[in-house]
Amino acid sequence: MVSIPYLDKADLGPLADAAASWKALPAKYDALQREFEQRVVNHLKGHWEGDAAQAAFVTMGKARTEYENAATEAERIAKLLLDAHGEFAASQKQLHALLDEARNDHYKVYDDGRVEDVDPRQDSPTASASPGLAEERKKKLDSIVSRLTRVLELATAADEAASSALERDANGDSQSFNTSVYTTLDSVEADQAAALMNKKGRLSDAEITKLNLLLSANKNDPEFSRDFAVKTGGENMLSKYNELMSPPAGTTLSKAQLAQLKELKANLGTTIGTATTSDDHRKGGPDPEITKFQNDLLKAGQRDFNANPTESPYGLSGYQLTSSLMSEGKWDKDFLQDYGDALITAEKNGANAGQNPDAYWGYPRTLGTTNIGALDPMAGYMDALGHNPEASTEFLTSDATINGEKVDHLDYLLKDRHWPEGPGYTGDDKNPSGYNNLGHALESATSGRSFDDDGAPVKHTPERAALMKEVVDTIGSDPGLASDSPRDALRDSLGNMTAEYMADVQGAIANEQGTIKPFGADANLDMGTLEPFMATVGRDPDAYVAITEASQANTAIWMQQVADGNPSDLNAAMENVTYPGGVVAGILSDSRDQAIFEEHSASDKDFNDAVATGDKWAGRGLGMAVGAATGTAAPIVGTVAGWAVEDIQAMVVEQVQQDTTDEAKREAATKYAEGWNAAGESSASSVREAIAHSGRQMSREDLDVLAGSVEQAAKSGHTAGTAWNSSVNGR
């Protein structure tokens, strides 16, 4: 690996000079060729005849070719050196910026790559007074380390590729000019990576390290990824991956070796995904070679790959291998559609028409000793959709015709399919239910973002909003689809989706007012299915926190909108935008108690821990609410509600933090009063902030009256939500 001091201090001037010199050579060779023609060849023509002359003219013809070859090689080497200089210069610039950033933020970067936090606040009362400081500093440190590693990887890959290219003699004869040298580092690195994937036999640790370096440095590069995929081939790609992830029986891998293979899975999956999208903007349509590569992957899904032919049980099927890789990176939308249809077709033609995937995808197939991947290929495919929003929306709103039967994708996955249970089937010890992966696809499909993307919100399209309504109506009509294990693994994702569509939720509750606007297309949610949907979803601690934060964020924004406007009746307008949040709080309050005391699926500690780790929805909810109110997904800082994030998070913490370790210690009247009061107090606090930041002049007496009015509206909503939820559940 290129070291930090080496890259930091490297003088790239000589390399730039060398590139310039090589760039000038073709013109000089051309001039020499013309001079040779004029002063030698043309001078002798017509003046020299005979056998010796014929032999001499043949030799001079070869010399003319050598001049041309020399010019060609010089031009290509110049391009290679310029490419190398560009790579090194970019890496060096990034390194300098990172070192400056680290220094300015009080982190010390050592020559061996270690990074140490030397912020004086760590040893001062400031640290103990700010519980979040240590976590914030640790995240920043991890970010610097990760980016430093990335820069050094890029520089190392470029350095080794340039060295390999310059040493290459494609003609196999050092006496002749090389007319087929590389002109880009991408092509060198793609050849190196493909050679490793095409090598017979298992790769050594050093070769896996080399492959990881090449893929990590270039996994998002379309040209590299395309060349690598084409030169490796779809079937061979899966075969080598299966071989690497399934070492022979008796092989003991160290923690470092396992980590290396997990890294390879991520790098290889991202690279292949990039390859499938490399022709998306190609003039003239799809690249035939990439189309062939994708078709080869589809065909390979139907066969089994035995990593160790003399051993039993066998390895994995092509679908299992492809889905394992597919859980990483961005993949071509059309390919994902074709792949999903092929996967469902395989299941429908398999054991019990898709009702027993355990048997269809299970023994004699095995993950091998590494346990990397998943036996249920649908789990990896769902995560692929979860990372590819356009593909997930299209797939989950469409159907396929299989054996003459129309199969609705969403119905099959949500209602018809039996999802195998266990970490071996999902490839995730912490999430042994495939419903968790299905949730990721649903989040992506309804939000327009990758399920694990915390970036700016994306306006809801009609297709995504319609899908959200379909999910709410489906589960609201049959809450059992998200109740009890293993289906309850869907709830956290459904909670995020509800938070995503909180303006639609509150708008449905207050639909006669028309004050609360959706963020983009309206999902037109129906209260008849929305309330049982939220009642079921709200029993999950993470979903509870996401919905609660988003609801309070929306209420705060709409309060601010009212405060900034000029309604004829301020109190009535504020009550209208407050009441829906109270209803949401009432439904959730009752759902929480059901989860703790009746369903026994969660505890107070689970809800309290969820608050501590899942506070992103205050900021995200504000962003979407601002977008709905102003027509743009504006950032929070400097906007109408920049004040609200910390206040809302504090309100949620206060509202959720409870300690009811025994049902007998908590009377119904007490638990109801706590939620009822919290809903009212948080709304009263928000309206005071909204008025303060609106510039509106209001006497203390009038403000107290307004706060009291809003508090009562929130409590009324809470009462309505709780009463409805209790009646539906027969309590």
N, C-alpha and C positions, 0 to 999 in steps of 0.2 A: 504494500500500500504506500502511495506517495505520502510523505510526511508533511506535517504542517509547516515546519521551518523551510523545507525545500520549496514547497509551492509558494509560501509567503515571500521568499527572497529571490525566487528564480528570475533571472534576467532573460526575458523573451525576445530582446532585441536581435541577437544573433540569429534566432530562428526566423524572425521576420525578414532579416537581410538575406538569409539563405533562400527563403521562398521567393523573394524578389529576384535574386540572381538566377534561380532556376526558371522563373517566369520569362526572363529575358533571353534564355538560351535558344528556344525554338527559332526566333528570328535570326539569331547568329548562325544556327545550323542551316537555315534556309539560304542565307547569304553565302555561306561556304559552298553549299551545293551548287548555287548559280555560278559562283566563281569557278568551281571545278568543271562545270559543264562548258563554260565559255573558254577558259584558259587551257583545258586539257582535252576534253572529249571533242568539242567542236573544232579545235585546232588540228587534231589528228585526223578527223574525218576527211576523206577525200585525198589524204596525203600518205596514208599507210594502208597497205593491203597484204593479204597472205594469211597463213595459219596463225602466225604470232599475233597479227593484228586482230583476228577474230577472237582469239583467246583473251587478248587484252581488253577488247570492248565488252566481253562477257563479264570480266572482273570489274571493269569500271561501272557496268550496270548494277552489279551487286553493291558497289560502293555508294551509288546513288540511293539504293534502297536503305543502306545503313544510315546515310544522312537523314532520310525521312524517319527511320525508326528512332534515331537519336532525338530528333525534334519531338516526336510523339512521346517518348519516355520523359523528356525534360518537361513537357507541358503537364503530363500527369503527375509527376513528382512535385511540380510547383503547386498543383491543386491540392495534393495530399499535405504538403507542408503548410499551405495556407489554412487548410481545414484544421490541422493539428494546432497551429498557432491560435486560431479562433477558439478552439476548445480549451486550450491552456489559459488563454487570456480571460475567458469567461469564468473559468474555475477560480483563477487567481483573484479576479474582481469580487466574486462572491465570497471568497475566503476573507479578503480584506474587510468587506462590509460586515461579515459575521464577527470578526475579531473586534472591530470598532464597536459593534452593538454590545458584545459581551463586556468589553471594557467599560462602556458607558453605563451598563446596567449592573456593574460591580460583580462580574464573574471573571475568574482568572482561568485562561486557557493555557495549559502546559504543552510543551513540545510533543509529548506522546499522545496528545488528544484528550487527556483528562480535563474536565471542567470543574472548577470549584466555586461555590458561592461565597464571596467575600464581602457581602453587603453588611455594613456595620450594624444595621438594624436587627440582624439576627441575634445579636448579643445584647440588645437593649430592651428596655421596657416596652418599646413599640411592638416587638414581636409577640409578647405575651398578651398585650392589649388588643392585638389584631389576630384572632385565631385563623383567619384565612391567609395571612401573610406567608406562612411556611408552605402551604399548598400552592399558592401563586408562584412563589420562588421556585419550587420544585418543577412545576409545569414549564416555566420559562427555561430552566436549566435543561430539562429533557428536550425541549424544542431546539436549543442551541446545539446540544450534542447530536441530535438527529440530523440537523442541517449540515453540521461539520462533517459528519460521516458521509452524507450524500455528496458533498463537494469533493471530498477526497476519493470517493468511489469513481466519480466521473473523471477526475484527473488521472487516476490510476488506469482505468480502462482505456482512456485516450493515449496514455503514455505507452502501454503495452501494445496497443493496436498499431501505433505509429512505428514502433520498433520492429514489429513483425512485418509490416508492409515494406519498410525500407530494406529489410534483409531478404525479401522475397525475390527469387529469380524464376519468373514464370516459364522462361524458355528452357530452363534446366541446363543452360550452358553459359558460364560466366564470361565467355569470349564474345557473346553476342548481346546487342542491345535488347532490353526488355520492353516489348511493345504492349504488354497487358498488365501493367502495374495498377494497383488500386489508386483511385482518385479521392475517396472519402474514407473516413474512419468508420462510418456506419457499415460499409461493405466489408471491411476487414473484420469488425467485431461480429457481424452476422455470420460470416464464414467460420469464425472461431467457435461461436456458440453452436452452430449447426453441426460442426465436426464432432463436438462433444456429445450432442444428442444422437448422432449417427454412429457413434463408436460401438463396436461389438463388446459385450461384456459390461459388467458393473463399473461405474466410474469410481476412481479413488477419491479420498477426502479432498485432496488438492485439486482434483478436476471439478468436483462439485463446488468448491470454493470459487474456482475460476468461472464456472458457469453462472454461479450466483452473482458474481461481480459484473459480468457482461450483461446479464438480464436486468439487474437492479439499475445499472447506469443507463440502460436504453429501453426500459419497458414501456415508456410512454412515447417513444419515437416511432412514428408510422413507417418510415423507410426501413429502419433496422428490423422492426417487428415483421413487416411484410417479407423481407428477404429471408429472415430466420425461419418463418413459418413455411414458406415455399420450399426452401432447401431442406427442411427437416421432414415435411410431409405430415398429414393428419394422423394416419395410422401409426407411423413410427413414433410420433410425438407421444401418443398415448402409451405405446408399448414401453418406451424408455421411462416415462413417468411411473408406470406401474412397477417396472423393475426397480427403480430407485426407492419407491415407497414401500416395497415388499422385499426386504433383504432375505437371504436364505435362512432356513431354520437353524437355530443355534447361534445366530449372529446377535451379539450384544452391542447395542449402540449407546454411546455416552450421551449425556445431556447436551453437550455441544454439538454432537452429530445430529441428534433429533432436532435441535434448534435450527441447524443448517438446512435440514430437509423441509422443515416448516417454512423457512424463508424461501426455499426454492419453489415450494408450492405457490406461495403468494407472487413471487416474481414471474414464474412461468405462466400462471393464470392471467396476470395483468398483461404480459407480453402478447399472449395469444389473443386476448380480447382486443388489444390495440391493433393487431394484425387484421382481425375481422372488420375493423372500422377504417382501415388504411385506404380503402378505395371509395369511401363515402362521397367524396367531392371530386372524384376523378372525371375528367372530361372524357366523354365517350361511353360512360356507364361503368358498371362493375368490372374489376380486374378479373379476367378469366382464371388466372392462377389462384387468386384468393377465393373465387367461387368454387374452384375445384377443391381447395383446402377445406372449405366449409362443408362441401358435400362429402368429402372423405371422412370428416368427423362424424357426420350424420350416419354414414354407412357403418363406421366402426362401432357405433353405439350398439349394434345388434350382435356383436361377437364378444366372446370372453377372452381376456388376456391373462395368460398364465405366466407369472413372473419367474417361476421356478418349475419348469416342465416335469422334473423328476419328483416333485413333491406334491403332496395333497394336504389340505384343500387347495383349490385353485385360487387365482387372483380375482380381479374385478372385471366387470363388464365395461364396455366402452362408454355406456351411459353414465356409469358410476364414476369413471375416471374423468370424463368431460365435465360432469356436474361439479366434481371436486375442484377442478381448475376454474370453472365458471363462476364460482363464488367470489372470485377476485376480479377487479377491474371493470372496464367499460366494454361491452360487447355489441356487435352489430344487431340492430333492432330486428331486421328481417330474419336473420339467422336464429335469434332467440324465439321468434314465432314458430319457425319450422321445427326447431329443436323441441319446444314444448309440446307441439302436436305429435311429434314422433314419440316422445316420452309417454304421453297419455295413451297413444295407440298401443305401445308395447304393454302397458299395464292392462288396458282393456282386453288385449288378446292373451293376457297371462292368467295367473291364478285367480279364479273367481271374479273375472271381469273387473279387476282393480280393487276388489274388496279384501284382498290378502297380499298386499305388497311385501309383508314380512317374509312370506315364503318365496315370493317371486324374486326378491332382491337379496335374500339371505343365503344361508348355507346351500352349496359348498363354497360360496364366495366369502372372502374374508379380507379385512383391512390389513392383515399382517401385523407384525410386532410393533410397527411404528404408530399404529392407530391414527394415521393421518388420512383424512378424507371422510366419507360417509357412505354407509351401505344403501341408504335411501337417496337415490339421485334427485328426487324431487326437492329435497332439502337444499341442496346446492343450487338447483335451478331457481328456487324461490329467492335465495339470496342474490342470485344473478339479476333477477327482476328487481329486487330491492335496491340494487345499485344502478339500474338502468330505467329511469322513470318513464320515458317514452314507450319503451318496450312493455313495461308492466301495465301501463294504462291500456295499451292496445290489446295485450293478451287477456287481461282480466275483464275486458268488455266485449270479448269476441267468443266465437265457438268454433268447433271443428266437426267435420263429418267423418265418423269412424265406423267402418263396416256398415255403411248406410244409415247409421244412427247419428243424429245431431247431438253433440255433447257441448253443453255450455261450460266454458272453462271455470268460471267462478263457482257455479253450482257443484261441479265435480270436485273441486278442491275444498270447498267450504262445507258441503253437505254430504256428498256421496263417497268420497275417498276415505278409506281407513288409513290413518297415518301411523306407521310403525313407531314404537316407543323405545327409547334407550339411547345413550350417548353414541353407541356404535352406529346407529342409524342416522343421527344428526351430525356426528363428528364434533360434538360440543358437550363436554362433561357438565357444564353449568346449565345447559338448555337441552334436555333430552327429548323434548317434544318437537316434532316437525311443525306443529301449529305456530311455534315461535317464528319459524322461517316464513310460513305463509303470512304471518303478520307483517314481516319486513316487506314483502311484495305489496301488500295492501297499503302500507304507509307510503311507499314510493308511488304507487299508482294514483293515489288520491291527492298527494301533496305536490308532485312534480319535482321532488328532490330525492336524492338517495336517502334511505331510511336512517343512515348514520351521519347525515350532513347537517351541521348546525349553522349553515350559512343563511343568507338572506331568503325570506319567504318568496314563493313563486305564486303569482296570481292563479286562482283556480279556473281551469277551463271548463266548458260545458260537459266534456266527457268525464273529467275527474269528479266534478260535482255530482253528476248523475250516478257515477259509481259509488260515491259516498252515500248517496240516498239509498241505493240498492243494498249496500251493506247494512245500513241502519234498519231498513225495512225488513231485511231477511232475518237479522238477529233479533230485532225488536219483536217480530212475529213469532220467533222461536228462540227464546233466551238460552235454551239448552245448548245451542250451537256455540256458546261462549261460556258455558258453566261446567263445573266439575272437571277434574283432571281426565285427560290431558288438554281438553279444549280451553281450559282457563288460561293456557299459555298465550292465547290470542289477546288477552285483555290489555296488556301493557301497550301493545301496538294500537288497539282500538281506542285506548285512552289518548294516545298521541294524535290519532286521527280526529277524535272529538275536539281536542284542544285546537287542532289545525282549523277546524270548521266552527269555532266557537261563535263567531259573528252569526253564522247560519243557525246555530243552536239557540242563541238568545233571540235572534230575529223570529224564529218559529214560536218561541214562548210569547213574544210581544208582537205577534204578526199584525194585530189590528192597528198598531201605532205606525208601523213602517219607518221607524226612526233608525233602527240598527241595520246597517248595510252589510252585505256579504263582501268578502275579499275576492272579487272577480265574479265568476258565474255563481248564481244562487243554487244551492243544493235542494231548496224547496222541501225541507225536512218536515215530516208529519208528526205531530205530537203523540198520536196514537202508538207509533212505533219508537219514537225518539225517547220517551220516558222509560219504557222497559229496557231499551238498549242501554241508556246511561246507568240505570239501576244495576244492571248486570256488570257492566264494565267498571263502574265505580268501586266495586269490591276489591279491585286490585290496587295495592298501595301506590305503585308508580302511576297508574292511570288516574287515581284519585288526585294525586298532586298535580299532574299535568293539566287535568281538567280544571281544578280549582285555581291554579295560577292563571291559566288562560282566561277563565271567566272573570276573575278580578281585574286582569289587564284590560279586557274588553270594556268592562264597566267603567274603569278609570278613564279610558280614552273617550267613550261616549259622554261621560260626565264633562270632560274637558271641552268636547265639541259643543255641548249645550252651553257651558259657561262662556265660551268664546263667541257664541251666537247671541241672538237677541230675541228669545222666545217671548211670546206674550204672557205666558204664565211659567215663570222659571221653576217654581216648586213642582208643578205638574209635569213639566218636561223632564226634570231630574228624577222624579218618581218613575216615569215611564222607562228610563234607561237603567234604573236600579233594580226594579222588580224581577226581571229575568235572571239576573245574577243570584238573587235570593232564592229563586226556584231551583236553580242548578245546585246551590249550596245545600238546600233542603234534601234534594234527591240523594246527593252524595253523602250527606251526614247519615242518612238512614242506611245507605248502602254499606258504609263503613261499619256500622254497628252490626249489620247482617253478617258481614265477613268475619268479624271478630267473635260474635256471640252465638250465631246460628250456623253459619257455614263452616266456621273454624278454619278458614283458609288463610287467615292473616292475624297478626297481633298488633297491639298499639306500637310495639317496637318496630314492626315492619313499616307502618305508616310514618313513624317518626324518622326512621332511617331514609325513607324515600324522599322526605323533605330535605334532608341533609345533602343528598346526592343528586336530586333531580330538579333543580331550581331553574332550568333553562327556559321554561315556558313563560315565565314572567316577561323576560325580554323578547322572546319570539312572539308571544301573544300580543305584546304591545306593537311590535312591528307590523303584524298582520292587521291589527285594529287600526293603526295609523294609515296603513295602505287602503283599508276599506273606507276610512273617513275622508282621506285626501285624494284617493285615486292612484296612489303610488306607494310601492313598498319602501318607504323612506327609512333610513336608519334612525334609531331612537335618539342618539345624542343630538342635542340641539333642536329636537322637534317639540311638538306640543306636549308630549308626555315624558320628556327626559327625566323628570323628577320621580316617575312612578316605579321604576324597576325595583330599587331597594325597598321602597315602602311596601310594595306588593309582596315581595319575598318575606319581609318581616311579618306582614299580616298573615300569610299562609303558615309560617312557622308557628305563630301564636295560636292560630285556629286549629292546626293539626296536632301539635304536641300535646299528648295526653298520656296518662299512666293509669290504665284500668286493668290491672293484672288479673282481676277476678270479677266475673260477671256479677257476683253478689255485692261487690263493693260499689256498684254503679246502678242507681235507680233510673228508670226510664225518664222520669221527669228531669232528673239532673242532666243526663246526657243530651236530652232535647234542648234544655235551657242553654247549655254551653254553646251548641252549634247555632242556636237562634240568636244569642247575644253576639257571637263572633261575626255573623253575617251582617247584623245591624251596625256594629261598631266599625267594621272595616269599610262599609259604604259611607258612613258618616265621616270617617277620616279622609276617604278619597274625595268627597265633595268639598271638604274644606281646602284640600290641596288644589283642586281644580279651580276653585274661586280665587285662591291666592295667586295662581299662575296665569289667570286670565286677564288681570289688570282691572277687573270689574270692581267698582267701589261698593262695599256693602257694610252696613253697621254690624257690630257684634251681635245685637239682638236679632237682626234679620238672618245673619249667618247661622245662629243657633237654631232658629226656626226651620231654616232650610235643611240643616244637618239632621234635625229631629224628624222632619218629613221624609227625608231619604232613608234614615234608619228604620222608620216604620215600614216603608215600602219594601226594604230588603227583608225585614222580619216577616212581613206578610207573604212574600214570595217563598221564604224558607218554610213557613207553616204549610203553604200549599204544596210545595215539593215533597215535604216529609209525609204529609197526610196522604198524598197520592201514592207514594212509594209503599207506605205501610198497608194501604188498602189493597193494592195489587198483590202484595205478598201475604194477604190474609191475616194481618196483625192489627 
